[in-house]
Amino acid sequence: MTKLAVSIHVESHDQALADAADAARRGADLVEFRIDDFTGQPDQLLDLIKKSALPCIITCRPDWEGGAFQGDESVRRHLVEAVGRCTRPPAYIDVELASYQHDREMRESATGAVDHPGQTRRTTTGLILSTHDFEIRPIDLYQRIEAMVATPACRAIKVAWRARSLRENLEVFEIVQQRHKPTIALCMGPYGLPSRILARKFGALLTFAALADGAGTAPGQPTIDQVRQRYRWEAIDEQTEVFGVIGHPVDHSMSPHIHNAGFDAVGYNGVYLPLPIAPSFEQFSATVEAWTSMESLHFRGASVTIPHKENLLRFVTEQGGEVDPLAQRIGAANTLTVRRESGKVRLHATNTDYAGALDAVCSSMGIQPSELKSQRVGVLGAGGAARAIVAGFAHHGATVVIYNRTFDRAAALADEMADLGGKVVAARLEKLCHACCQIFVNCTSVGMHPDTEASPVPAGQAPTGWGPGTVVFDTIYNPIHTRLLREARDAGCMTISGVEMFVRQAAAQFRLWTGCEPPIDAFRKIVNEQLAS
Ligand code: NAP
């Protein structure tokens, strides 16, 4: 079973001991003591190894391999020898392949310190041979792997490089799957998280985590709490289905929190990851094609956000997949579903934004979507969110009036959506105060963080009929209570926050992917907590 190792930068004996105890409390299986800056007190180091709350890996990484040690190589050699004689030896010593290959004395010290077929004294410590590149995938990667595998004293191999795209994670999975020897293979940097979390799915020897934010020893290392709680470490096995949010950027997306909590709640064998893809159709298409092609990855779907919603539609169409007709009409999709039938990949693209918005309005009003026929809806804005919402309401027969700062965009959108069912017209923003609609939806970005004092309905220009019986829905969810909603509530309107749309579009995705009923209340609670933090 893949182990979870917390990497600890050792500054002092006591700090490292306390950190190891903390790692144990947080559920780590072992710790890596990075002694790059703790080479002057070998006795304290041996005591640290002896008293560590968890089995440990000892690593003294030189600066030429991305570490902090800048001293003489003889210091590292003597430390390896001393650690090898420790009365309670470490689980592993990590030595760089380059040192082992090119420094005869280091090779002898390391070989003498660890357990291997030619070892004459009793020891349990294993040798990890490692190779790192902090810039790019090494061109001689497989030669390096072969050299490590062919070394009799080497018990486990470690390869790590900085990935330039999500696709490079797939090579990591293949390297781990080959299992010539127990393997640690990781992509570093912002594209590397899948390799770290899915290490368990593919049977790597271990993955590394940091004790806390900012305490990592390599770029892109998540914290142990994130690995275990947000990314469901203990639940991951060979069959785990993989989902994620594709966009650029996706670092602050709330979707991993929601969907992983959903998998927990219904006991679904899935994990949901942030999946950054650089903004171009070529990047999107090459990455998604590669991810869907790897059968053993079990990649089953993704939420797709800015700037790839149009790319998803084009990609699925070009691949001969199925596109939901309303998503086609909207011109953007936010949900990819990947199925395999008789070994063939079947792709499906849909747009749950409009479904989430309609669900938010209908459930707040206590009506069925079919009852929207009798409603008149004022939509503010004519951008991407407005397209989805206008299409959704018109499709269900509502009359829609589009108000937009740039009137021509409103008119063009009204023309495009004119034959969906309900009547769709454009009106000038100045006429908003005369609007007589039962439902108003803000689809502009006015009032969004950080400009939270702005409102798309200027003071004194609220529609004359605003009050009890009017519904005001703001698609903005940050802040939760926008100025528009606060003023509408004060006027007696029923108000709906963008959180409802966000939660319900996620719920629709969850249903599509898992066939299970999503825990909407838990989703809402998570979003509210995330927005408050
Ligand atoms: P977009 O395509 O850029 O469209 C922005 C719209 O806002 C345009 O109609 C634009 O009018 C209008 N606008 C911008 N600044 C304005 C100003 N100062 N005064 C008047 N109108 C202004 O953006 P989008 O993707 O549609 O997103 C719009 C909002 O929807 C965002 O706030 C986002 O948070 C929200 N949203 C929420 C969810 C959810 O799940 N809750 C999902 C998607 C989007 P012009 O045409 O005149 O430029």
Boltz pocket constraint, residues with backbone or C-beta under 6 A from the ligand:
constraints:
  - pocket:
      binder: B
      contacts: [[A, 353], [A, 380], [A, 381], [A, 382], [A, 383], [A, 384], [A, 385], [A, 386], [A, 404], [A, 405], [A, 406], [A, 409], [A, 442], [A, 443], [A, 444], [A, 445], [A, 446], [A, 448], [A, 456], [A, 474], [A, 475], [A, 476], [A, 477], [A, 498], [A, 499], [A, 501], [A, 502], [A, 503], [A, 505]]
      max_distance: 6.0
